[in-house]
Amino acid sequence: MFCSYLTGEGIDYENPVFRSNDGSTRIAAIWDQTDRRGTKPEGFLYGSEYMDVQINEALENSNPRMIVPATDPDGHGTFIASVAAGSEVPEENFIGAAPYARIAMVKLKPAKEYLRDFFFIPQDAEAFQENDIMAGIAYLDQLAVRLHMPLVICFGLGTNMGSHTGVSSLDSVMNHTTLRSGRVAVTAAGNEANERHHYFGEIELGQEYQDVEIDVGEGVEGFAVELWARAPQRFVVEIISPTGERMPSEYILSGGREYNFLFENTKLTVDYRITGILDGAQVIYMRFENPSPGLWNIRVFPEVEMASIFHMWLPVRELLSGEVVFLRSNPDTTLTVPSTSIVPISVGAYDTRDNSIYLRSGRGFTSNGWVKPDFVAPGVGVLGAGPRNRFLTRDGTSISSAITAGAVALMLEWGIVRGNYTTITSLEVKNVLIRGADRDSKRTYPDKSFGWGRLNLYQAFEDFRIR
């Protein structure tokens, strides 16, 4: 079995939780997209690949970083990998979900500076390009082929940008990769439920428009907001500044316009597009540069008679330079992309102490009604490996996705490695875990927070045994 991770932080390969009893590494490979000193992976044009032979050589050296310079300054990648597949450390009462799995790590290249500037991403925030993420997925798939192993991809990243219908380019890549047997992806539902970054719009028959107010705090350099509507609906927007200055509505099928607010000294760009191969959705992209603090009003007008339902999303909290929230936000449909993908397993987080939902855990469903998250797993106060070989606890859906990735690795070991079910697919794994999930009698399922219930791997295997 083979657990793999896409992360911006990397992995501390020297940590004992990634070693076997004889001291050798359990890490099969590291692709550091930021490193130019080593050998590029076959078929890729950048980064350095370090295989287990080199990692073992480094571990026996007095200066390991001279041989394998891969690092994890933040410690998040190390923590996630340890939770999913860390070796047992009895004195710390710790063991990963799949402690004998082989591990691979892709350390993603940071987004280019001009993109960070365009999207107003703070300097201390981590952001990555979709093409590098897709390359990471392709690398892990090829590595699994080379090593003749089943593959579990743990994906702990997410964005609010996109239609949330499971048909984005990244969604499509993940769907395609995991449709084959022996390939499973686990995605974190994100931590946006309590951030007030989603607005659900519903215009009633005869209603001329709907006002969407955004509260912008002090010191915000800029932000973007997207409005999405499914075909054949179309909308136009009018923007009203805190002082009452207006950018009047003007429908443009495809294209944009700029407007400078005189009193606010704010530059606004509005871009209309019809997008998506499958659904032909309308997206209105609004970019606010140097927005003055206060209430900005986006007045949404239906352009055609059947236009009534729309969604709007602000960026995730980490990618905002200050406080920007919807005044009348909606906590549902706060899953981050690509946890909206149809085939991969989407996982939220809950607290095992009282079985309550983690307050920030992204909620479903997708904007077109797909049931996501599929279920929830422990994600509050989870113990894992931290910097300098110390152990600490963390919260979040990336933690619950790591636990689930370890559980899936155990299922693939039973099915493929041990020959009990060699053709098992991602959809079958997901359906077995859904059927085995714990459900409360007082709750109606599927639930927007819990999905189909709480992860119970033992019960999933019981269902296999009984059938």
C-alpha positions in Angstrom: 0.0 0.0 0.0 1.2 3.5 -0.8 0.1 6.7 0.9 1.0 10.0 -0.9 0.6 13.6 0.0 0.4 16.9 -1.9 1.6 19.8 0.4 3.3 23.1 0.3 5.4 22.4 3.4 7.2 19.1 2.5 8.3 16.4 5.0 10.9 16.0 7.7 12.3 12.7 6.4 14.7 12.4 9.5 11.8 12.1 11.9 11.7 8.6 13.5 8.0 8.2 12.7 8.9 7.7 9.0 11.5 4.9 9.7 11.2 1.2 9.9 12.5 -0.8 12.9 15.9 -1.2 11.3 16.2 2.6 10.9 15.6 2.7 7.1 13.2 5.1 5.6 9.6 4.3 4.8 9.5 7.2 2.4 9.6 5.9 -1.2 10.1 9.3 -2.9 10.0 13.0 -2.4 9.4 15.4 -5.4 10.4 18.8 -4.2 9.1 21.2 -6.9 11.1 24.1 -5.3 14.5 22.4 -5.5 16.8 22.7 -8.6 19.8 20.9 -7.2 18.8 17.3 -7.8 17.5 15.2 -10.7 14.2 16.1 -12.2 11.6 13.3 -12.2 11.3 11.5 -15.5 8.8 13.4 -17.7 8.8 16.6 -15.7 10.8 19.8 -16.3 11.4 21.1 -12.9 12.1 20.2 -9.3 14.1 17.4 -7.8 13.2 13.8 -7.1 14.8 12.0 -4.1 14.2 8.2 -3.9 14.5 6.0 -0.8 18.1 5.0 -1.7 19.2 8.6 -1.5 17.1 9.2 1.7 18.7 6.2 3.4 22.1 7.4 2.3 21.3 10.8 3.8 20.1 9.3 7.1 23.5 7.5 7.5 25.4 10.8 6.9 26.4 13.2 9.6 24.9 16.0 7.5 21.8 14.6 5.8 20.7 17.8 4.2 23.8 17.8 2.0 22.5 14.7 0.3 18.7 15.3 0.4 18.0 19.0 1.1 14.2 18.5 1.4 12.8 20.3 4.5 9.5 21.1 6.2 9.9 24.5 8.0 6.3 24.8 9.1 5.8 21.1 10.1 2.3 20.8 8.7 3.3 18.3 6.0 5.2 16.2 8.5 2.2 16.2 10.9 -0.3 15.2 8.2 1.9 12.3 6.9 2.5 11.1 10.5 -1.2 11.0 11.3 -1.9 9.0 8.2 1.2 6.7 8.1 3.5 7.3 11.0 5.3 4.5 12.7 4.4 3.5 16.3 6.1 5.5 19.1 5.0 3.7 22.3 6.5 6.3 24.7 4.3 9.0 23.1 1.2 6.7 22.9 1.2 7.4 19.1 0.7 5.4 16.0 -0.4 6.4 12.5 -3.5 5.1 10.8 -1.5 2.9 8.4 1.9 2.6 10.2 3.5 0.2 7.6 2.5 2.1 4.4 5.1 3.4 2.0 5.0 7.2 1.8 5.6 9.7 -1.1 5.5 13.5 -0.8 5.1 16.2 -3.3 6.3 19.6 -2.0 4.5 22.1 -4.3 6.1 25.1 -5.9 4.8 28.5 -4.6 2.6 30.5 -6.9 4.4 33.0 -9.1 4.7 36.5 -7.7 2.5 38.2 -10.4 -0.3 35.8 -9.5 0.0 36.5 -5.8 -0.1 40.3 -6.6 -3.1 39.9 -8.8 -5.1 38.0 -6.2 -3.8 40.1 -3.3 -2.4 37.1 -1.4 -0.5 38.1 1.8 3.2 37.5 1.8 3.0 35.1 4.7 0.3 33.0 3.1 1.0 29.8 1.1 -0.6 29.6 -2.4 0.0 27.2 -5.2 -0.8 27.1 -8.9 -3.3 24.6 -10.3 -1.0 23.3 -13.0 1.7 22.4 -10.3 -1.0 20.6 -8.3 -2.0 18.6 -11.4 1.6 17.8 -12.1 1.9 16.5 -8.6 -1.1 14.2 -9.1 0.4 12.9 -12.3 3.8 12.3 -10.7 2.2 10.2 -7.8 0.2 8.2 -10.3 3.3 7.4 -12.4 5.3 6.6 -9.2 2.7 4.1 -8.2 3.0 2.4 -11.6 6.8 2.3 -11.3 6.6 0.7 -7.8 3.7 -1.6 -8.7 1.6 -0.4 -5.7 -1.9 0.9 -5.1 -2.1 4.6 -4.4 -3.9 6.8 -1.9 -3.6 10.6 -2.5 -4.1 12.7 0.6 -5.2 16.2 -0.6 -5.3 18.8 2.2 -5.5 21.9 0.1 -8.5 23.9 -1.1 -9.9 27.1 -2.6 -13.2 28.9 -2.6 -12.8 30.0 -6.2 -14.9 27.9 -8.7 -18.4 26.8 -9.2 -18.4 24.1 -6.5 -20.1 21.7 -8.9 -17.3 19.2 -9.2 -16.5 20.1 -12.8 -13.4 22.4 -12.5 -10.2 21.4 -14.3 -8.6 20.1 -11.1 -11.9 18.3 -10.2 -11.7 16.6 -13.6 -8.1 15.6 -13.2 -8.8 14.0 -9.8 -11.9 12.3 -11.1 -10.0 10.8 -14.1 -7.0 9.7 -12.0 -9.1 7.9 -9.4 -11.6 6.1 -11.7 -9.1 3.3 -12.2 -8.8 0.4 -9.7 -6.1 0.9 -7.0 -6.3 4.7 -7.1 -8.1 6.6 -4.4 -8.0 10.3 -3.5 -9.1 11.8 -0.2 -9.8 15.5 -0.1 -10.3 17.8 2.9 -13.6 19.6 3.1 -11.9 22.8 4.1 -12.3 25.0 7.2 -14.6 27.7 5.8 -18.0 26.9 7.4 -17.7 29.6 10.1 -15.8 32.2 8.0 -18.8 34.0 6.4 -17.4 33.7 2.9 -20.4 32.2 1.2 -23.6 33.9 0.1 -26.7 32.0 -1.2 -28.9 34.2 -3.4 -32.5 33.4 -4.3 -34.6 36.0 -6.2 -38.3 35.5 -5.9 -40.7 35.9 -8.8 -41.3 39.6 -9.4 -38.4 40.7 -7.3 -36.3 43.3 -9.2 -32.9 42.6 -7.6 -31.2 41.3 -4.5 -28.6 43.3 -2.4 -25.5 41.4 -1.3 -23.5 43.4 1.3 -19.8 42.8 1.9 -18.3 44.2 5.1 -14.7 45.2 4.4 -12.4 45.9 7.3 -9.4 48.3 7.7 -6.2 47.7 5.8 -7.5 45.3 3.2 -5.2 45.7 0.1 -7.8 44.0 -2.2 -10.0 41.0 -2.7 -12.0 39.2 -5.3 -15.5 37.7 -5.2 -17.1 35.3 -7.7 -20.8 35.0 -8.5 -21.8 31.6 -10.1 -25.1 30.7 -11.7 -26.1 27.5 -13.5 -27.3 27.7 -17.1 -29.6 29.0 -18.5 -29.7 31.6 -15.7 -27.9 35.0 -16.3 -27.4 37.9 -14.0 -25.9 41.4 -14.0 -24.5 43.3 -11.1 -24.4 46.9 -10.0 -21.7 47.9 -7.4 -22.5 50.5 -4.7 -19.6 51.9 -2.6 -19.8 52.8 1.1 -20.4 56.4 0.2 -23.1 55.6 -2.3 -21.1 55.9 -5.6 -22.3 53.4 -8.2 -20.9 51.3 -10.9 -24.0 50.8 -13.0 -25.1 47.4 -14.2 -24.2 46.5 -17.8 -24.7 43.0 -19.2 -21.7 41.7 -21.1 -21.8 38.1 -22.5 -18.1 37.7 -22.3 -15.6 40.3 -21.3 -15.1 43.0 -18.6 -14.8 46.6 -17.7 -13.0 48.7 -15.2 -14.4 51.5 -12.9 -12.6 53.8 -10.6 -14.5 55.1 -7.5 -13.7 58.7 -7.0 -14.2 59.1 -3.3 -13.0 55.7 -2.2 -10.0 55.6 -4.6 -10.9 52.0 -5.3 -10.4 50.3 -8.6 -13.0 47.7 -9.6 -12.9 45.2 -12.4 -16.0 43.2 -13.3 -15.6 40.3 -15.8 -18.5 38.3 -17.2 -17.9 34.8 -18.6 -19.8 31.7 -19.7 -17.7 28.8 -18.6 -17.6 25.0 -18.1 -17.6 22.3 -20.7 -20.4 20.4 -19.0 -22.7 23.0 -17.5 -22.2 26.4 -19.3 -22.4 28.2 -16.0 -22.2 32.0 -15.8 -19.4 33.4 -13.6 -19.1 37.1 -12.7 -15.6 37.9 -11.4 -15.3 41.1 -9.3 -11.9 42.4 -8.3 -11.6 45.2 -5.7 -8.3 47.0 -5.5 -7.6 49.2 -2.5 -11.2 49.0 -1.2 -12.2 51.5 1.4 -13.5 50.0 4.6 -17.2 49.8 5.1 -20.2 48.1 3.5 -19.9 47.5 -0.2 -23.2 46.5 -1.9 -23.4 44.2 -4.9 -26.9 44.6 -6.4 -27.7 41.4 -8.4 -30.3 41.7 -11.2 -31.8 38.7 -13.1 -31.1 39.1 -16.8 -33.6 36.5 -17.9 -36.9 35.5 -16.6 -35.9 32.1 -15.1 -32.8 33.5 -13.3 -33.4 33.1 -9.5 -30.5 31.1 -7.8 -26.9 32.1 -7.5 -24.0 31.6 -5.2 -21.1 33.9 -4.3 -17.8 33.1 -2.6 -15.0 35.2 -1.1 -11.4 33.7 -0.9 -10.5 31.4 1.9 -9.4 33.1 5.1 -5.7 32.5 4.7 -5.6 34.3 1.3 -7.2 37.5 2.5 -5.2 40.5 3.8 -7.8 41.5 6.3 -11.4 41.1 7.4 -13.8 40.6 4.4 -17.2 38.9 5.1 -20.7 38.8 3.7 -23.1 40.6 6.1 -25.8 37.9 5.5 -23.6 34.8 4.9 -24.7 31.2 4.5 -22.7 28.4 6.2 -23.8 25.8 3.7 -22.0 25.0 0.5 -18.7 26.0 2.1 -16.7 23.0 0.9 -13.5 24.1 -0.7 -12.6 22.9 -4.2 -11.6 20.1 -5.1 -13.5 18.4 -2.2 -16.5 18.9 -4.5 -15.1 16.3 -6.9 -17.4 13.5 -7.6 -15.1 10.4 -7.4 -12.7 11.3 -4.6 -13.7 10.9 -1.0 -14.5 14.2 0.6 -14.0 14.3 4.4 -15.1 16.8 7.1 -14.0 16.9 10.7 -15.6 16.1 14.0 -14.6 16.1 17.7 -14.4 12.6 19.2 -15.0 13.8 22.7 -18.7 14.5 22.1 -19.2 13.5 18.4 -19.9 17.2 17.6 -18.9 18.7 14.3 -15.8 20.8 14.1 -17.1 24.4 13.9 -15.0 25.3 10.8 -15.5 22.0 8.9 -16.7 22.8 5.4 -20.4 22.0 4.9 -22.3 20.6 1.9 -23.8 20.1 -0.4 -22.2 21.1 -3.7 -24.0 23.9 -5.5 -25.6 21.4 -7.9 -26.8 19.1 -5.1 -24.1 16.3 -4.9 -23.8 14.9 -1.4 -20.5 16.2 0.0 -18.8 15.7 2.4 -19.1 11.9 2.1 -18.5 11.6 5.8 -16.5 13.0 8.7 -13.5 11.7 10.6 -11.7 12.9 13.8 -10.2 16.3 13.3 -10.0 18.0 16.7 -7.1 17.6 19.1 -5.4 14.9 17.0 -1.9 13.9 18.1 0.9 13.9 15.5 4.6 14.5 14.8 5.8 18.1 15.1 9.1 20.0 14.6 12.2 18.7 16.4 10.7 15.2 16.9 8.2 16.5 19.3 4.5 15.6 19.3 1.6 18.1 19.4 -2.1 18.2 18.6 -3.8 20.1 15.8 -7.3 20.7 14.4 -8.8 20.8 10.9 -10.1 18.9 8.0 -6.7 18.2 6.6 -6.2 16.1 9.8 -9.4 14.2 9.2 -8.4 13.6 5.6 -5.1 12.2 6.7 -6.8 9.7 9.1 -9.1 8.7 6.3 -6.2 8.3 3.8 -4.6 5.9 6.3 -7.9 4.0 6.6 -8.2 3.7 2.8 -4.6 2.5 2.6 -5.5 -0.3 5.0 -8.4 -1.2 2.7 -6.2 -1.3 -0.3 -3.7 -3.4 1.5 -6.4 -5.9 2.4 -7.9 -5.8 -1.1 -5.0 -5.5 -3.5 -1.8 -6.3 -1.7 -3.2 -9.3 0.1 -5.2 -10.4 -2.9 -8.7 -10.3 -1.3 -10.2 -7.9 -3.8 -7.6 -6.9 -6.5 -10.0 -4.9 -8.7 -11.3 -2.6 -5.9 -12.0 0.9 -7.1 -12.2 4.3 -5.5 -16.0 4.4 -5.8 -16.2 0.9 -4.1 -14.0 2.0 -1.3 -16.0 5.2 -0.8 -19.3 3.3 -0.8 -18.1 0.7 1.7 -16.9 3.4 4.1 -20.2 5.3 3.7 -22.2 2.1 4.5 -20.0 1.4 7.5 -20.2 5.0 8.9 -21.7 5.6 12.4 -25.0 7.4 12.3 -27.0 9.0 15.1 -30.6 8.0 15.3 -31.7 11.6 15.9 -30.0 13.0 12.8 -31.3 12.8 9.2 -28.8 11.6 6.6 -27.3 12.7 4.4 -26.4 15.7 6.6 -24.8 18.9 5.3 -22.2 18.8 8.0 -21.7 15.1 8.7 -22.4 13.7 5.2 -23.3 10.1 5.6 -21.9 9.8 9.2 -18.7 9.3 11.1 -15.9 7.1 9.7 -15.9 3.6 11.2 -13.3 1.4 9.4 -14.0 -1.6 11.6 -17.7 -1.6 10.6 -16.7 -1.2 6.9 -14.6 -4.4 7.2 -17.5 -6.1 9.0 -19.7 -5.4 6.0 -17.0 -7.0 3.7 -16.9 -10.0 6.0 -20.7 -10.4 6.1 -21.5 -10.0 2.4 
